[in-house]
């Protein structure tokens, strides 16, 4: 009887084990045929505990990591990608002074944060190759350009046309084809200035004013980049272009007509007052210089005659006292 009971128990135990093994095998087979379920278990395991957490642990590691990285990148990476995309868009849409400002800002900020290689790496995959090379080399090449310009322009005193030609040559030497993109506004200003200089050949006030109005009309779309978008700026630019051949009477007439054309009555009054102050200051300086020159001549004569006996130290002291008294008397009156 006991042997029958043991045999029965063994048979039941074996059956239970067999069922469990079959169930586990069926579960594995079912899971392999259901990849969507497996991945769902992987991701839900991140948010809960218990059975789903246990299922997550038995999945292959590379599936868990790659799937999570693709679906939900860390917030820091999202912010870096957004910054790189926005920065690239700004750079690729800019030109002239705006583009230069963006490139300088990048290098100024990354240098202050000491992470230029990191920021360049973020932009490398999203910024167009030509713009990336321009950005990568901008800080270094800008210094090279400044050195070349300083050496070139300080060594020559030549007409404006020649200076512009040399600047363009240096820009092309340093930047190649990117020179036109970087200095588009500057080149436009050069052309505007050269055309403005042609007004210096005119001999009549009316002719000059008509020529200036035509010049500003032709360049209307660019005046803002030249800082000539306001009426007062146009007025001051016109004054700077007045022909040197104009007489003082012609200059006064031109100033009055230009003020009427570009300035409000209040602005015209302010300009006239300022011009009067400048003229008065110029007269004062001229008068001071004339009086000082006369004093120097008088002192030189005294040194040769009545004060020739003074030692060098005594003479320098006497000379300083006389000039000090002259300054006091001049500005006291």
ZADO-1210 file (C-alpha; in nm, 4 decimals, padded with zeros to 6 digits):
<atoms>
<atom x="00.0000" y="00.0000" z="00.0000" code="UNK" pos="1"/>
<atom x="00.2810" y="00.2373" z="00.0924" code="UNK" pos="2"/>
<atom x="00.4617" y="00.1589" z="-00.2300" code="UNK" pos="3"/>
<atom x="00.1487" y="00.2351" z="-00.4292" code="UNK" pos="4"/>
<atom x="00.1117" y="00.5711" z="-00.2514" code="UNK" pos="5"/>
<atom x="00.4771" y="00.6623" z="-00.3228" code="UNK" pos="6"/>
<atom x="00.4397" y="00.5663" z="-00.6864" code="UNK" pos="7"/>
<atom x="00.1247" y="00.7746" z="-00.7160" code="UNK" pos="8"/>
<atom x="00.2956" y="01.0717" z="-00.5552" code="UNK" pos="9"/>
<atom x="00.5922" y="01.0439" z="-00.7881" code="UNK" pos="10"/>
<atom x="00.3676" y="01.0272" z="-01.0900" code="UNK" pos="11"/>
<atom x="00.1714" y="01.3373" z="-00.9823" code="UNK" pos="12"/>
<atom x="00.4941" y="01.5257" z="-00.9111" code="UNK" pos="13"/>
<atom x="00.6358" y="01.4375" z="-01.2481" code="UNK" pos="14"/>
<atom x="00.3169" y="01.5448" z="-01.4180" code="UNK" pos="15"/>
<atom x="00.3280" y="01.8832" z="-01.2441" code="UNK" pos="16"/>
<atom x="00.6904" y="01.9361" z="-01.3459" code="UNK" pos="17"/>
<atom x="00.6108" y="01.8355" z="-01.7031" code="UNK" pos="18"/>
<atom x="00.3237" y="02.0835" z="-01.7187" code="UNK" pos="19"/>
<atom x="00.5420" y="02.3654" z="-01.5857" code="UNK" pos="20"/>
<atom x="00.8177" y="02.2912" z="-01.8377" code="UNK" pos="21"/>
<atom x="00.5688" y="02.2829" z="-02.1226" code="UNK" pos="22"/>
<atom x="00.4140" y="02.6110" z="-02.0060" code="UNK" pos="23"/>
<atom x="00.7526" y="02.7831" z="-01.9894" code="UNK" pos="24"/>
<atom x="00.8455" y="02.6569" z="-02.3346" code="UNK" pos="25"/>
<atom x="00.5124" y="02.7738" z="-02.4739" code="UNK" pos="26"/>
<atom x="00.5681" y="03.1156" z="-02.3083" code="UNK" pos="27"/>
<atom x="00.9118" y="03.1523" z="-02.4668" code="UNK" pos="28"/>
<atom x="00.7782" y="03.0522" z="-02.8059" code="UNK" pos="29"/>
<atom x="00.4880" y="03.2944" z="-02.7712" code="UNK" pos="30"/>
<atom x="00.7204" y="03.5777" z="-02.6742" code="UNK" pos="31"/>
<atom x="00.9487" y="03.5177" z="-02.9745" code="UNK" pos="32"/>
<atom x="00.6526" y="03.5347" z="-03.2094" code="UNK" pos="33"/>
<atom x="00.5296" y="03.8616" z="-03.0473" code="UNK" pos="34"/>
<atom x="00.8066" y="04.1272" z="-03.0770" code="UNK" pos="35"/>
<atom x="00.5601" y="04.4066" z="-03.0091" code="UNK" pos="36"/>
<atom x="00.4645" y="04.2491" z="-02.6791" code="UNK" pos="37"/>
<atom x="00.8297" y="04.2040" z="-02.5878" code="UNK" pos="38"/>
<atom x="00.9121" y="04.5690" z="-02.6524" code="UNK" pos="39"/>
<atom x="00.6024" y="04.6752" z="-02.4633" code="UNK" pos="40"/>
<atom x="00.7190" y="04.4749" z="-02.1703" code="UNK" pos="41"/>
<atom x="01.0580" y="04.6397" z="-02.1983" code="UNK" pos="42"/>
<atom x="00.9191" y="04.9925" z="-02.1853" code="UNK" pos="43"/>
<atom x="00.6489" y="04.9339" z="-01.9268" code="UNK" pos="44"/>
<atom x="00.9171" y="04.7824" z="-01.7107" code="UNK" pos="45"/>
<atom x="01.0695" y="05.1279" z="-01.6796" code="UNK" pos="46"/>
<atom x="00.7582" y="05.2572" z="-01.5050" code="UNK" pos="47"/>
<atom x="00.6499" y="04.9669" z="-01.2802" code="UNK" pos="48"/>
<atom x="00.7788" y="04.6828" z="-01.0644" code="UNK" pos="49"/>
<atom x="00.6918" y="04.3157" z="-01.0133" code="UNK" pos="50"/>
<atom x="00.6389" y="04.0811" z="-01.3115" code="UNK" pos="51"/>
<atom x="00.6937" y="04.3409" z="-01.5853" code="UNK" pos="52"/>
<atom x="01.0160" y="04.4464" z="-01.4204" code="UNK" pos="53"/>
<atom x="01.1261" y="04.0824" z="-01.4189" code="UNK" pos="54"/>
<atom x="01.0406" y="04.0476" z="-01.7878" code="UNK" pos="55"/>
<atom x="01.2442" y="04.3579" z="-01.8689" code="UNK" pos="56"/>
<atom x="01.5487" y="04.2039" z="-01.7061" code="UNK" pos="57"/>
<atom x="01.5433" y="03.8939" z="-01.9258" code="UNK" pos="58"/>
<atom x="01.5446" y="04.0903" z="-02.2543" code="UNK" pos="59"/>
<atom x="01.8687" y="04.1321" z="-02.4558" code="UNK" pos="60"/>
<atom x="02.0529" y="04.4455" z="-02.3388" code="UNK" pos="61"/>
<atom x="02.1070" y="04.6009" z="-02.6821" code="UNK" pos="62"/>
<atom x="01.7316" y="04.5938" z="-02.7533" code="UNK" pos="63"/>
<atom x="01.6529" y="04.7810" z="-02.4355" code="UNK" pos="64"/>
<atom x="01.9177" y="05.0519" z="-02.4806" code="UNK" pos="65"/>
<atom x="01.8718" y="05.1228" z="-02.8515" code="UNK" pos="66"/>
<atom x="01.4944" y="05.1246" z="-02.8326" code="UNK" pos="67"/>
<atom x="01.4888" y="05.3630" z="-02.5362" code="UNK" pos="68"/>
<atom x="01.7443" y="05.5982" z="-02.6925" code="UNK" pos="69"/>
<atom x="01.5430" y="05.6231" z="-03.0155" code="UNK" pos="70"/>
<atom x="01.2069" y="05.6756" z="-02.8486" code="UNK" pos="71"/>
<atom x="01.2945" y="05.9016" z="-02.5586" code="UNK" pos="72"/>
<atom x="01.6324" y="06.0843" z="-02.5701" code="UNK" pos="73"/>
<atom x="01.7393" y="06.2630" z="-02.2536" code="UNK" pos="74"/>
<atom x="01.6253" y="06.6212" z="-02.2082" code="UNK" pos="75"/>
<atom x="01.9839" y="06.7493" z="-02.2335" code="UNK" pos="76"/>
<atom x="02.0289" y="06.5938" z="-02.5759" code="UNK" pos="77"/>
<atom x="01.6973" y="06.7356" z="-02.6949" code="UNK" pos="78"/>
<atom x="01.7990" y="07.0863" z="-02.5876" code="UNK" pos="79"/>
<atom x="02.1399" y="07.0497" z="-02.7553" code="UNK" pos="80"/>
<atom x="01.9797" y="06.9293" z="-03.0798" code="UNK" pos="81"/>
<atom x="01.7283" y="07.2150" z="-03.0766" code="UNK" pos="82"/>
<atom x="02.0079" y="07.4676" z="-03.0164" code="UNK" pos="83"/>
<atom x="02.2164" y="07.3206" z="-03.2998" code="UNK" pos="84"/>
<atom x="01.9236" y="07.3306" z="-03.5437" code="UNK" pos="85"/>
<atom x="01.8290" y="07.6894" z="-03.4559" code="UNK" pos="86"/>
<atom x="02.1894" y="07.8083" z="-03.4725" code="UNK" pos="87"/>
<atom x="02.2450" y="07.6376" z="-03.8076" code="UNK" pos="88"/>
<atom x="01.9273" y="07.7897" z="-03.9488" code="UNK" pos="89"/>
<atom x="02.0332" y="08.1402" z="-03.8401" code="UNK" pos="90"/>
<atom x="02.3806" y="08.1045" z="-03.9885" code="UNK" pos="91"/>
<atom x="02.2667" y="07.9586" z="-04.3199" code="UNK" pos="92"/>
<atom x="02.0061" y="08.2333" z="-04.3701" code="UNK" pos="93"/>
<atom x="02.2394" y="08.5238" z="-04.2861" code="UNK" pos="94"/>
<atom x="02.4925" y="08.7238" z="-04.4833" code="UNK" pos="95"/>
<atom x="02.7056" y="09.0351" z="-04.4466" code="UNK" pos="96"/>
<atom x="02.7170" y="09.2039" z="-04.1071" code="UNK" pos="97"/>
<atom x="02.4472" y="08.9744" z="-03.9663" code="UNK" pos="98"/>
<atom x="02.6466" y="08.6626" z="-04.0508" code="UNK" pos="99"/>
<atom x="02.9653" y="08.8099" z="-03.9056" code="UNK" pos="100"/>
<atom x="02.7805" y="08.8946" z="-03.5836" code="UNK" pos="101"/>
<atom x="02.6467" y="08.5382" z="-03.5521" code="UNK" pos="102"/>
<atom x="02.9899" y="08.3828" z="-03.6054" code="UNK" pos="103"/>
<atom x="03.1546" y="08.6204" z="-03.3586" code="UNK" pos="104"/>
<atom x="02.8822" y="08.5517" z="-03.1020" code="UNK" pos="105"/>
<atom x="02.9365" y="08.1766" z="-03.1304" code="UNK" pos="106"/>
<atom x="03.3100" y="08.2046" z="-03.0649" code="UNK" pos="107"/>
<atom x="03.2676" y="08.4626" z="-02.7901" code="UNK" pos="108"/>
<atom x="03.0175" y="08.2498" z="-02.5975" code="UNK" pos="109"/>
<atom x="03.1877" y="07.9138" z="-02.6440" code="UNK" pos="110"/>
<atom x="03.5235" y="08.0649" z="-02.5465" code="UNK" pos="111"/>
<atom x="03.3678" y="08.2092" z="-02.2304" code="UNK" pos="112"/>
<atom x="03.2172" y="07.8676" z="-02.1514" code="UNK" pos="113"/>
<atom x="03.5359" y="07.6832" z="-02.2541" code="UNK" pos="114"/>
<atom x="03.3440" y="07.4304" z="-02.4669" code="UNK" pos="115"/>
<atom x="03.4096" y="07.5280" z="-02.8294" code="UNK" pos="116"/>
<atom x="03.4961" y="07.1709" z="-02.9449" code="UNK" pos="117"/>
<atom x="03.1728" y="07.0397" z="-02.7923" code="UNK" pos="118"/>
<atom x="02.9574" y="07.3045" z="-02.9586" code="UNK" pos="119"/>
<atom x="03.1324" y="07.2587" z="-03.2929" code="UNK" pos="120"/>
<atom x="03.0684" y="06.8835" z="-03.2709" code="UNK" pos="121"/>
<atom x="02.6970" y="06.9483" z="-03.2151" code="UNK" pos="122"/>
<atom x="02.6798" y="07.1678" z="-03.5250" code="UNK" pos="123"/>
<atom x="02.8863" y="06.9404" z="-03.7472" code="UNK" pos="124"/>
<atom x="02.5972" y="06.7095" z="-03.8405" code="UNK" pos="125"/>
<atom x="02.3325" y="06.9784" z="-03.8964" code="UNK" pos="126"/>
<atom x="02.5204" y="07.2737" z="-04.0474" code="UNK" pos="127"/>
<atom x="02.5896" y="07.2722" z="-04.4226" code="UNK" pos="128"/>
<atom x="02.9556" y="07.1740" z="-04.4867" code="UNK" pos="129"/>
<atom x="03.0534" y="07.5101" z="-04.6386" code="UNK" pos="130"/>
<atom x="02.9040" y="07.7048" z="-04.3499" code="UNK" pos="131"/>
<atom x="03.0573" y="07.4663" z="-04.0976" code="UNK" pos="132"/>
<atom x="03.4061" y="07.5240" z="-04.2394" code="UNK" pos="133"/>
<atom x="03.3431" y="07.8978" z="-04.2315" code="UNK" pos="134"/>
<atom x="03.2367" y="07.8794" z="-03.8668" code="UNK" pos="135"/>
<atom x="03.5200" y="07.6476" z="-03.7667" code="UNK" pos="136"/>
<atom x="03.7894" y="07.8752" z="-03.9122" code="UNK" pos="137"/>
<atom x="03.6249" y="08.2140" z="-03.8549" code="UNK" pos="138"/>
<atom x="03.7999" y="08.3261" z="-03.5363" code="UNK" pos="139"/>
<atom x="04.1473" y="08.2378" z="-03.6633" code="UNK" pos="140"/>
<atom x="04.1013" y="08.3791" z="-04.0136" code="UNK" pos="141"/>
<atom x="03.9499" y="08.7019" z="-03.8852" code="UNK" pos="142"/>
<atom x="04.2692" y="08.7676" z="-03.6890" code="UNK" pos="143"/>
<atom x="04.4758" y="08.6955" z="-03.9997" code="UNK" pos="144"/>
<atom x="04.2645" y="08.9425" z="-04.1979" code="UNK" pos="145"/>
<atom x="04.3041" y="09.2161" z="-03.9356" code="UNK" pos="146"/>
<atom x="04.6813" y="09.1729" z="-03.9361" code="UNK" pos="147"/>
<atom x="04.6996" y="09.1891" z="-04.3153" code="UNK" pos="148"/>
<atom x="04.4732" y="09.4939" z="-04.3291" code="UNK" pos="149"/>
<atom x="04.6723" y="09.6757" z="-04.0640" code="UNK" pos="150"/>
<atom x="05.0006" y="09.6147" z="-04.2399" code="UNK" pos="151"/>
<atom x="04.8634" y="09.7019" z="-04.5828" code="UNK" pos="152"/>
<atom x="04.6603" y="10.0152" z="-04.5155" code="UNK" pos="153"/>
<atom x="04.8984" y="10.1762" z="-04.2673" code="UNK" pos="154"/>
<atom x="05.1822" y="10.1598" z="-04.5184" code="UNK" pos="155"/>
<atom x="04.9995" y="10.3465" z="-04.7947" code="UNK" pos="156"/>
<atom x="04.8316" y="10.6805" z="-04.8374" code="UNK" pos="157"/>
<atom x="04.6406" y="10.6348" z="-05.1589" code="UNK" pos="158"/>
<atom x="04.3049" y="10.7195" z="-05.3161" code="UNK" pos="159"/>
<atom x="03.9881" y="10.5557" z="-05.1899" code="UNK" pos="160"/>
<atom x="03.9551" y="10.3442" z="-05.5032" code="UNK" pos="161"/>
<atom x="04.2976" y="10.1861" z="-05.4467" code="UNK" pos="162"/>
<atom x="04.2282" y="10.1214" z="-05.0777" code="UNK" pos="163"/>
<atom x="03.9007" y="09.9475" z="-05.1611" code="UNK" pos="164"/>
<atom x="04.0722" y="09.7314" z="-05.4216" code="UNK" pos="165"/>
<atom x="04.3380" y="09.6243" z="-05.1692" code="UNK" pos="166"/>
<atom x="04.0804" y="09.5462" z="-04.9027" code="UNK" pos="167"/>
<atom x="03.8873" y="09.3267" z="-05.1456" code="UNK" pos="168"/>
<atom x="04.2092" y="09.1514" z="-05.2484" code="UNK" pos="169"/>
<atom x="04.2948" y="09.0754" z="-04.8850" code="UNK" pos="170"/>
<atom x="03.9425" y="08.9507" z="-04.8173" code="UNK" pos="171"/>
<atom x="03.9617" y="08.7129" z="-05.1110" code="UNK" pos="172"/>
<atom x="04.3093" y="08.5993" z="-05.0064" code="UNK" pos="173"/>
<atom x="04.1840" y="08.5095" z="-04.6571" code="UNK" pos="174"/>
<atom x="03.8260" y="08.3940" z="-04.7182" code="UNK" pos="175"/>
<atom x="03.8209" y="08.2847" z="-05.0816" code="UNK" pos="176"/>
<atom x="03.4668" y="08.2619" z="-05.2192" code="UNK" pos="177"/>
<atom x="03.3204" y="08.3335" z="-04.8751" code="UNK" pos="178"/>
<atom x="03.4473" y="08.6935" z="-04.8902" code="UNK" pos="179"/>
<atom x="03.1453" y="08.8106" z="-05.0912" code="UNK" pos="180"/>
<atom x="02.9082" y="08.6433" z="-04.8441" code="UNK" pos="181"/>
<atom x="03.0782" y="08.7890" z="-04.5362" code="UNK" pos="182"/>
<atom x="03.1352" y="09.1426" z="-04.6651" code="UNK" pos="183"/>
<atom x="02.8275" y="09.1924" z="-04.8837" code="UNK" pos="184"/>
<atom x="02.7155" y="09.4985" z="-04.6859" code="UNK" pos="185"/>
<atom x="03.0671" y="09.6401" z="-04.6749" code="UNK" pos="186"/>
<atom x="03.1114" y="09.6043" z="-05.0502" code="UNK" pos="187"/>
<atom x="02.7780" y="09.7753" z="-05.1111" code="UNK" pos="188"/>
<atom x="02.8922" y="10.0652" z="-04.8924" code="UNK" pos="189"/>
<atom x="03.2129" y="10.0887" z="-05.0936" code="UNK" pos="190"/>
<atom x="03.0128" y="10.1211" z="-05.4146" code="UNK" pos="191"/>
<atom x="02.7845" y="10.3790" z="-05.2546" code="UNK" pos="192"/>
<atom x="03.0841" y="10.5814" z="-05.1350" code="UNK" pos="193"/>
<atom x="03.2501" y="10.5737" z="-05.4758" code="UNK" pos="194"/>
<atom x="02.9308" y="10.6944" z="-05.6424" code="UNK" pos="195"/>
<atom x="02.8991" y="10.9648" z="-05.3769" code="UNK" pos="196"/>
<atom x="03.2484" y="11.0869" z="-05.4575" code="UNK" pos="197"/>
<atom x="03.1367" y="11.1535" z="-05.8126" code="UNK" pos="198"/>
<atom x="02.9206" y="11.4339" z="-05.6740" code="UNK" pos="199"/>
<atom x="03.2416" y="11.6169" z="-05.5846" code="UNK" pos="200"/>
<atom x="03.2868" y="11.6883" z="-05.9545" code="UNK" pos="201"/>
<atom x="02.9668" y="11.8943" z="-05.9703" code="UNK" pos="202"/>
<atom x="02.9886" y="12.2713" z="-05.9649" code="UNK" pos="203"/>
<atom x="02.6369" y="12.3898" z="-05.8807" code="UNK" pos="204"/>
<atom x="02.4399" y="12.3591" z="-05.5558" code="UNK" pos="205"/>
<atom x="02.1183" y="12.2535" z="-05.7274" code="UNK" pos="206"/>
<atom x="02.3039" y="12.0015" z="-05.9388" code="UNK" pos="207"/>
<atom x="02.4682" y="11.8564" z="-05.6281" code="UNK" pos="208"/>
<atom x="02.1396" y="11.8220" z="-05.4368" code="UNK" pos="209"/>
<atom x="01.9643" y="11.6566" z="-05.7319" code="UNK" pos="210"/>
<atom x="02.2543" y="11.4142" z="-05.7707" code="UNK" pos="211"/>
<atom x="02.2483" y="11.3291" z="-05.4004" code="UNK" pos="212"/>
<atom x="01.8739" y="11.2611" z="-05.4034" code="UNK" pos="213"/>
<atom x="01.9156" y="11.0295" z="-05.7012" code="UNK" pos="214"/>
<atom x="02.2006" y="10.8500" z="-05.5246" code="UNK" pos="215"/>
<atom x="01.9967" y="10.7817" z="-05.2097" code="UNK" pos="216"/>
<atom x="01.6995" y="10.6751" z="-05.4214" code="UNK" pos="217"/>
<atom x="01.9098" y="10.4176" z="-05.6106" code="UNK" pos="218"/>
<atom x="02.0379" y="10.2729" z="-05.2825" code="UNK" pos="219"/>
<atom x="01.7104" y="10.2927" z="-05.0924" code="UNK" pos="220"/>
<atom x="01.7061" y="09.9209" z="-05.0092" code="UNK" pos="221"/>
<atom x="02.0571" y="09.9358" z="-04.8611" code="UNK" pos="222"/>
<atom x="02.0442" y="10.2634" z="-04.6670" code="UNK" pos="223"/>
<atom x="01.9554" y="10.0881" z="-04.3413" code="UNK" pos="224"/>
<atom x="02.2716" y="09.8770" z="-04.3607" code="UNK" pos="225"/>
<atom x="02.4662" y="10.2023" z="-04.4163" code="UNK" pos="226"/>
<atom x="02.3025" y="10.3609" z="-04.1087" code="UNK" pos="227"/>
<atom x="02.1451" y="10.6160" z="-04.3427" code="UNK" pos="228"/>
<atom x="01.7801" y="10.5270" z="-04.2899" code="UNK" pos="229"/>
<atom x="01.6928" y="10.8490" z="-04.1030" code="UNK" pos="230"/>
<atom x="01.6489" y="11.1895" z="-04.2622" code="UNK" pos="231"/>
<atom x="01.9069" y="11.3462" z="-04.0319" code="UNK" pos="232"/>
<atom x="02.1636" y="11.0797" z="-04.1253" code="UNK" pos="233"/>
<atom x="02.1033" y="11.1563" z="-04.4934" code="UNK" pos="234"/>
<atom x="02.1513" y="11.5265" z="-04.4219" code="UNK" pos="235"/>
<atom x="02.4832" y="11.4719" z="-04.2457" code="UNK" pos="236"/>
<atom x="02.6031" y="11.2373" z="-04.5207" code="UNK" pos="237"/>
<atom x="02.5212" y="11.5013" z="-04.7815" code="UNK" pos="238"/>
<atom x="02.7278" y="11.7581" z="-04.5923" code="UNK" pos="239"/>
<atom x="03.0253" y="11.5219" z="-04.5948" code="UNK" pos="240"/>
<atom x="03.0013" y="11.4960" z="-04.9741" code="UNK" pos="241"/>
<atom x="02.9920" y="11.8683" z="-05.0493" code="UNK" pos="242"/>
<atom x="03.2490" y="11.9474" z="-05.3202" code="UNK" pos="243"/>
<atom x="03.5672" y="12.1100" z="-05.1961" code="UNK" pos="244"/>
<atom x="03.5350" y="12.3517" z="-05.4863" code="UNK" pos="245"/>
<atom x="03.2261" y="12.5106" z="-05.3333" code="UNK" pos="246"/>
<atom x="03.2720" y="12.8616" z="-05.2009" code="UNK" pos="247"/>
<atom x="03.1616" y="12.9488" z="-04.8494" code="UNK" pos="248"/>
<atom x="02.8494" y="13.1067" z="-04.9930" code="UNK" pos="249"/>
<atom x="02.7662" y="12.7892" z="-05.1898" code="UNK" pos="250"/>
<atom x="02.8231" y="12.5780" z="-04.8786" code="UNK" pos="251"/>
<atom x="02.5856" y="12.7929" z="-04.6749" code="UNK" pos="252"/>
<atom x="02.3214" y="12.7689" z="-04.9484" code="UNK" pos="253"/>
<atom x="02.3642" y="12.3917" z="-04.9741" code="UNK" pos="254"/>
<atom x="02.3359" y="12.3475" z="-04.5962" code="UNK" pos="255"/>
<atom x="02.0164" y="12.5539" z="-04.5867" code="UNK" pos="256"/>
<atom x="01.8533" y="12.3646" z="-04.8752" code="UNK" pos="257"/>
<atom x="01.9548" y="12.0268" z="-04.7389" code="UNK" pos="258"/>
<atom x="01.8193" y="12.1181" z="-04.3961" code="UNK" pos="259"/>
<atom x="01.4875" y="12.2207" z="-04.5529" code="UNK" pos="260"/>
<atom x="01.4804" y="11.8927" z="-04.7473" code="UNK" pos="261"/>
<atom x="01.5689" y="11.6494" z="-04.4696" code="UNK" pos="262"/>
<atom x="01.5197" y="11.8155" z="-04.1296" code="UNK" pos="263"/>
<atom x="01.2247" y="11.9267" z="-03.9231" code="UNK" pos="264"/>
<atom x="01.2263" y="12.2922" z="-03.8082" code="UNK" pos="265"/>
<atom x="01.3353" y="12.1799" z="-03.4612" code="UNK" pos="266"/>
<atom x="01.6182" y="11.9682" z="-03.6007" code="UNK" pos="267"/>
<atom x="01.7277" y="12.2489" z="-03.8302" code="UNK" pos="268"/>
<atom x="01.7392" y="12.4921" z="-03.5371" code="UNK" pos="269"/>
<atom x="01.9383" y="12.2439" z="-03.3308" code="UNK" pos="270"/>
<atom x="02.1822" y="12.1847" z="-03.6158" code="UNK" pos="271"/>
<atom x="02.2240" y="12.5574" z="-03.6698" code="UNK" pos="272"/>
<atom x="02.2906" y="12.6118" z="-03.3012" code="UNK" pos="273"/>
<atom x="02.5446" y="12.3315" z="-03.2944" code="UNK" pos="274"/>
<atom x="02.7118" y="12.4661" z="-03.6060" code="UNK" pos="275"/>
<atom x="02.7372" y="12.8054" z="-03.4394" code="UNK" pos="276"/>
<atom x="02.8965" y="12.6492" z="-03.1336" code="UNK" pos="277"/>
<atom x="03.1439" y="12.4568" z="-03.3469" code="UNK" pos="278"/>
<atom x="03.2315" y="12.7707" z="-03.5410" code="UNK" pos="279"/>
<atom x="03.2792" y="12.9639" z="-03.2180" code="UNK" pos="280"/>
<atom x="03.5022" y="12.6911" z="-03.0778" code="UNK" pos="281"/>
<atom x="03.7048" y="12.6906" z="-03.3983" code="UNK" pos="282"/>
<atom x="03.7477" y="13.0679" z="-03.3719" code="UNK" pos="283"/>
<atom x="03.8537" y="13.0332" z="-03.0092" code="UNK" pos="284"/>
<atom x="04.1110" y="12.7662" z="-03.0906" code="UNK" pos="285"/>
<atom x="04.2452" y="12.9688" z="-03.3810" code="UNK" pos="286"/>
<atom x="04.2717" y="13.2803" z="-03.1658" code="UNK" pos="287"/>
<atom x="04.4477" y="13.0856" z="-02.8886" code="UNK" pos="288"/>
<atom x="04.6977" y="12.9366" z="-03.1318" code="UNK" pos="289"/>
<atom x="04.7697" y="13.2765" z="-03.2857" code="UNK" pos="290"/>
<atom x="04.8287" y="13.4369" z="-02.9439" code="UNK" pos="291"/>
<atom x="05.0516" y="13.1460" z="-02.8332" code="UNK" pos="292"/>
<atom x="05.2558" y="13.1706" z="-03.1531" code="UNK" pos="293"/>
<atom x="05.3034" y="13.5442" z="-03.0936" code="UNK" pos="294"/>
<atom x="05.4157" y="13.4760" z="-02.7348" code="UNK" pos="295"/>
<atom x="05.6653" y="13.2117" z="-02.8533" code="UNK" pos="296"/>
<atom x="05.8165" y="13.4602" z="-03.0968" code="UNK" pos="297"/>
<atom x="05.8444" y="13.7213" z="-02.8228" code="UNK" pos="298"/>
<atom x="06.0089" y="13.4725" z="-02.5843" code="UNK" pos="299"/>
<atom x="06.2541" y="13.3637" z="-02.8507" code="UNK" pos="300"/>
<atom x="06.3566" y="13.7276" z="-02.9033" code="UNK" pos="301"/>
<atom x="06.3970" y="13.7833" z="-02.5279" code="UNK" pos="302"/>
<atom x="06.6136" y="13.4736" z="-02.4990" code="UNK" pos="303"/>
<atom x="06.8479" y="13.6157" z="-02.7577" code="UNK" pos="304"/>
<atom x="06.8638" y="13.9638" z="-02.5995" code="UNK" pos="305"/>
<atom x="06.7685" y="14.0752" z="-02.2514" code="UNK" pos="306"/>
<atom x="06.7292" y="13.7255" z="-02.1016" code="UNK" pos="307"/>
<atom x="07.0306" y="13.5648" z="-02.2623" code="UNK" pos="308"/>
<atom x="07.2106" y="13.5608" z="-01.9251" code="UNK" pos="309"/>
<atom x="06.9620" y="13.3183" z="-01.7653" code="UNK" pos="310"/>
<atom x="07.0653" y="12.9597" z="-01.7087" code="UNK" pos="311"/>
<atom x="06.8746" y="12.6868" z="-01.8862" code="UNK" pos="312"/>
<atom x="06.6769" y="12.5996" z="-01.5716" code="UNK" pos="313"/>
<atom x="06.5970" y="12.9674" z="-01.5067" code="UNK" pos="314"/>
<atom x="06.4902" y="13.0177" z="-01.8676" code="UNK" pos="315"/>
<atom x="06.2602" y="12.7134" z="-01.8672" code="UNK" pos="316"/>
<atom x="06.0990" y="12.8336" z="-01.5435" code="UNK" pos="317"/>
<atom x="06.0478" y="13.1845" z="-01.6836" code="UNK" pos="318"/>
<atom x="05.9058" y="13.0484" z="-02.0110" code="UNK" pos="319"/>
<atom x="05.6604" y="12.8220" z="-01.8270" code="UNK" pos="320"/>
<atom x="05.5399" y="13.1113" z="-01.6109" code="UNK" pos="321"/>
<atom x="05.4756" y="13.3307" z="-01.9138" code="UNK" pos="322"/>
<atom x="05.2735" y="13.0615" z="-02.0923" code="UNK" pos="323"/>
<atom x="05.0764" y="12.9890" z="-01.7748" code="UNK" pos="324"/>
<atom x="04.9844" y="13.3554" z="-01.7397" code="UNK" pos="325"/>
<atom x="04.8871" y="13.3666" z="-02.1066" code="UNK" pos="326"/>
<atom x="04.6438" y="13.0768" z="-02.0640" code="UNK" pos="327"/>
<atom x="04.4908" y="13.2313" z="-01.7524" code="UNK" pos="328"/>
<atom x="04.4419" y="13.5669" z="-01.9209" code="UNK" pos="329"/>
<atom x="04.3071" y="13.4167" z="-02.2444" code="UNK" pos="330"/>
<atom x="04.0347" y="13.2025" z="-02.0901" code="UNK" pos="331"/>
<atom x="03.9469" y="13.4612" z="-01.8252" code="UNK" pos="332"/>
<atom x="03.8364" y="13.7096" z="-02.0911" code="UNK" pos="333"/>
</atoms>
